[in-house]
């Protein structure tokens, strides 16, 4: 599991397409190497954007508290869970390599 202070960055082989859906903004991630795709809702897309800008999960959590009406515990849990899922799907890398 990724830690709050670790950096995770999108894999360079991932292409992102942002869409306007019925529920708001969404994104489809496509890993060109594995040909696997992954969809993100608006909240997931926001996490992806912050990862892409170099923020740690802890920094993302702090930003979420400013942007959304969410408890600190729920923000951290949701962010860590999504990032762990993205790591499992090989869509993001932890700074020291892949985390399993």
N, C-alpha and C positions, 0 to 999 in steps of 0.2 A: 504494500500500500504506500502510496506517495505521502510524504510528510508535508506539513503546512509551509515549511521554509524551503522546500526543494523547488527547483525550476523544472518545468516541463515545457517543451516546445513542439509545435506541430511538425510532423515529418515533412520534409521537403517534397516528397512524392504525393502528398495529399492536395487535391484540387477541391476548392470550396465554391459552391454555387448558392448564393442567397436568393430566396424566393419570398414572395408575399403570399401567405396562405390565409385560409379562413380564420385561423387563430392568431394571425399576426406574422411577423417575420419568422422564417424557418431557414435551415441550411441543409444542403446535402454535401457530405464529404465523400470523395472518391479517392481511394488509394490506388494510384496508377500501377504500382508493383503487384499488389495482391488482387486487384480488380474488385475489392470489397467496397461497399458503400455503407454509409451511416447517416441517419437523419438527426438533426438537432431542432428542438423547438426554440422559441425566442430566448428563453433563459439559457439554454445550452449554447446557442449562438453567441450570446454575450460572454459566457465563460471562454469560449473558443477565441473570441476577439481579444480578450484580456491575456490569455495564454500567448497568443500571437504577438502581443506587445511586450512580452517579457515579464509579466507579473507572476509572482508565486501564488499558490493557493491561498496563503494567508492574506496577501495583498488583495486578491480577488474578493475574498470574504469581506474585508474591510470596505471595499468599494460597493459590494452588494448591500451592505447595511445602509449605505447612503442612497442607493437607487431603489431598493425594494423594502417593503414592510415585512421583514423576516427576522427571526431571532438569530443571535450569533451562532448558537449551536446548530440550528437547522441550516444556516448558510454554509457553515464549514462542512457539515455532513453531506449536503447536496453537491457541493463543489468537489469534495474529495471522491465521492462515489462516481461522479461523471468522469473526472480525470482518470480514475482507476479503470473505468470501462474503456476510455479512449486509449489508454496504455495497452490494455488487453487486446484491443483491436489493431494495435500497431499504428495508430493514427497520431500519437504523440510520443515523444521520447523524454525520459527523465535525463537531467543534465549528465549523469554518469553512465548513460546507456539505457537499455530497455529494462524495465522493472517487471518482474514476474511474481 
